[in-house]
Amino acid sequence: MSSAATPASDAPVFFDLNEHPHPEGHSTSLGFWIYLMSDCLIFAVLFATFAVLSGSFAAGPGPRELFELPLVALNTSMLLLSSITYGFAMLTMEKDRVAATQAWLAITALFGIAFLSIELYEFHHLIAEGATPQRSAFLSAFFVLVGTHGLHVTFGTIWLFTLMVQVKQRGLVPGNKRRLMCLSMFWHFLDVVWIGVFTFVYLMGVLR
Amino acid sequence: MSAHDTSAAHAPADAHDAHGAEPHGSLRGYMIGFILSVILTAIPFWLVMTGALGSTTATAFAIMGLAVVQIVVHMVYFLHMNFRTEGGWSMLALVFTLILVVIMLAGSMWVMYHLNTNMMPGAHDMRQML
């Protein structure tokens, strides 16, 4: 405390002149978590839109004719496998094994790309059948919700490759470990959103 | 005054320890989470694809319940959520977000369902008109 703020008298001090130290990145994980929560709200809005519009087919095709559950199950397993391989990457990162971390990250990226390829194949198949986003309110809501999730996975994969380059150049320095931890939260969060997608969009759609 | 000083000195160190050692999980934790999620994914797909439960309503409630359980499993074993990380602030942010999500989802569906049933000239209204 500087001499000005020393409570020589009994006057209360309502402010802290000596700020306690903030080590670099010590608040990153909380800040990134709050970003993820705001992202969660975006998805909640899209889920609500889909829930409201999921019955408005405009005499167009419905989920029962359009969705192929084996394909969705394959897609889900790709995302689930990428989640566990990212977990292995985090475990090897903790032990400072650079090569193993890079290998697990590469496998995670492959699963991510497989997920995106299957999703793009599905979208292409739907559009070729005439089930375009313009066809009905149901299809608009479907493409926006599933497409937003796919866009997140796309940017997560780009981020993953960026971090692989950074780890290659700098090694597993504290900054890179922090970035890998953020991407880990992002990646697992997308898997959580996908649980909602396959349950409420695909399975409930086929069920109704 | 002294109590405030010690808490200020300890807070960053505690926060750092909390995310330095614990939240990355263990191999065992990741494997438990993975096996549980495989099971919790396989059951709803199996229920819907085979229609094993018979009734549509029962299947719908079953897959929604399984989805909620799987989300909790992912939160605990993959995202390492608990009441201690970041001094409880991440859990607080999560709870706040979940409240908003529930209000948004339930509110939209409730309002729009009533709008749909009341605004559409359904069979009920047509009969009244005749």
Interface residues (C-beta under 8 A of the other chain):
Chain A: P7 V13 D16 H20 P21 H22 P23 H26 S27 S29 L30 W33 I34 M37 C40 L41 A44 V45 F47 A48 T49 A51 V52 L69 V72 A73 T76 S77 L80 S83 I84 G87 F88 M90 L91 M93 E94 M181 M185 H188 F189 D191 V192 I195 G196 F198 T199 F200 L203 M204 V206 L207 R208
Chain B: M1 H4 A8 A9 A11 P12 A15 H16 H19 P23 H24 G25 S26 L27 Y30 M31 G33 F34 S37 V38 T41 P44 F45 V48 M49 T56 T59 A60 I63 M64 L66 A67 Q70 I71 H74 M75 F78 L79 T85 E86 W89 S90 A93 L94 F96 T97 L100 V101 M104 L105 S108 M109 M112
